[in-house]
Amino acid sequence: MTALTKRLYLLATLFAALVSSDALGEQKQKLGDWDVHYMVVSTPFLTPEVAANYGIVRSKFNALVNISVLDAKTGEAQRVSMTGDARNLIGNSRKLSFKKVEEGDAIYYLAVLPFRDQETYRFTIDVQKGNAAQTLKFQQKMYVDE
C-alpha cells in the first residue's frame, strides 16, 4: 500500500466515521462560529497499516479521540490549536496530545487515550484560533471490545 493510498484510506475511514454518527457515536457541538465534530472509538477500528502510518497503537485498551472543527457557515475545515484532558469519575486525569492530520481540504485532530473497560471519561478540550477560543466538553463511557 503506497503512502498516498494509506492517507486516502485514513481520510475515507475518518470521513465514514464522521458521517455514520449513529453507528459510531459521532457527535457535534456548535461552539461560537464553529461546528465541532467529535468521536471516540476503539483503535482496532483502524487497519494495522493506517495505525502504523500515523503512529497509533492499536489495542482494545486504547481509544482514538477524533475532532474536526468546521466554520459553521461555510463548512470549511479550520486550522486551530487544541489542548485537552480526559478525567475519569474518580478524578484521574490524562492529558491528550493531539496530532493534526491534513488531507486535502479535511483537517482532523487525533489523540490516543488508554482506558479500562466500562470507564467513563469527562473530556475538556480547549480550541483556539487567533482571538477566538472555545471549550468542548463531553462525557463518554468506554468499552473493551472482546
Secondary structure, 3 states (H helix, E strand, C coil): CCHHHHHHHHHHHHHHHHHCHHHHCCEEEEECCEEEEEEEEEHHHCCHHHHHHCCCCCCCCEEEEEEEEEECCCCCECCCEEEEEEEECCCCEEEECCEEEEECCEEEEEEEEECCCCEEEEEEEEEEECCEEEEEEEEEEECCCC
